[in-house]
């Protein structure tokens, strides 16, 4: 087993975007305690404390190599409530072999096309003065959101305003890794749904963030309206599973 010390070393060891995204936890400026990463043959695992609201071990590679790696690093994770995250088929096989419980399956989506060129009327970057309105909107329209303005992973927010200037649709640029930007905290006020605001907003965010590298997000597998929006913008869906000891 080899320990990896930076996001660049992780990227050199694995092409898996989710593993590379988790490697932000190795970089100076990460908003929580720094994480760790390891490689064993084809397998790479990254421990990212408090990434997107949970202590996560994101892993990829051949099944036998991943099992061997997780068994070797398990003493370093002892006593911590971690969530293991991997592509769904691998996660299921590894969980069975090392005694994990699969909690949920959902979607990892990455932009797999040219960024949209269509205009996004009304979409803009919001300001610090908008934070109370962003928080209130999320708590009403998406109370289960994994991102709120007080989250240390929130970088900036985009939004669309109503005629009074109040944000009625928002989404966050969050948890950035080297060469990867992550969209979260998407919400539209119930009174303004059905008007294509989320599509316009995600068009704006996708185009803006693609200038910095790959663009990714997570989505529930049964959220068909959101999946239609993301697929229409060129995102590809990959099922992933979260597991625990």
C-alpha positions, 0 to 999 in steps of 0.5 A, a space after each residue: 500500500 502507498 499513501 498519497 499526499 495530494 490531489 495531484 497524486 490521486 489524479 495520477 493514480 485514478 481517473 475516477 472523477 468522484 475519487 478525484 473530487 474527494 481528494 480536495 480533502 488533501 489540499 491546503 485550504 480544505 475547510 475541515 481537518 485534512 484527509 488521507 488517501 491510499 493506493 493499492 495496485 488499481 485501487 484508490 481510496 480517499 478519506 475526506 472528513 465532513 465532505 458534503 456533510 459526512 466523513 466519506 471514504 470514496 474508492 474505485 478500482 478492481 474489486 479484489 484490490 479495493 477489498 484488500 485496500 479497505 481491509 488494510 486501512 480499516 485500523 486508521 478509520 476505527 471508531 469513526 462513522 464513515 460513509 463509503 462511496 463508490 459506483 453502485 455495482 462495485 459498492 455492492 460487491 465490496 460491501 458483501 465481502 467486507 461486511 458493510 451495509 448499503 444505505 442508498 443508491 443515487 446518481 453521480 452526474 458529470 458534464 459529458 458534452 460541450 457546455 451549453 451555449 444557450 442564454 440563461 436570461 435572468 441568471 446571475 451570481 448573487 451577493 452576501 446581501 442575498 444570503 438571508 433570502 437564499 437560506 430562507 428559500 432553501 429551508 422552504 423549497 429544499 429543506 433536505 439540501 446538502 448545502 446551505 449558505 453557512 456550509 463551509 463548502 459553499 463557495 458562491 451562489 447563483 440565482 434568478 430574482 423575481 420582480 422585487 429582486 428577491 431570489 426565487 431560484 438558487 444553486 450553489 458552486 460548492 466543494 471544489 476540487 482541483 479541476 472539478 466544480 460541484 453543483 449543489 443546493 438547487 431550489 426553486 420557490 414553489 410558487 415559481 416552479 414550472 417556468 423553467 427557472 432551474 433549467 436556466 439557472 443550471 445552464 448558467 452555472 454549468 457554463 460558468 463552472 465548465 471554464 474551471 474544469 469538469 462539472 459534477 453533481 449528485 441527484 436522487 435516482 427518482 427525481 425525474 424532473 431534475 434528471 431531465 434538466 441535467 441530462 438535457 444539459 449534457 450530464 451523464 448519470 452513473 449510479 453510486 451507493 453509500 455504505 456504512 460499517 
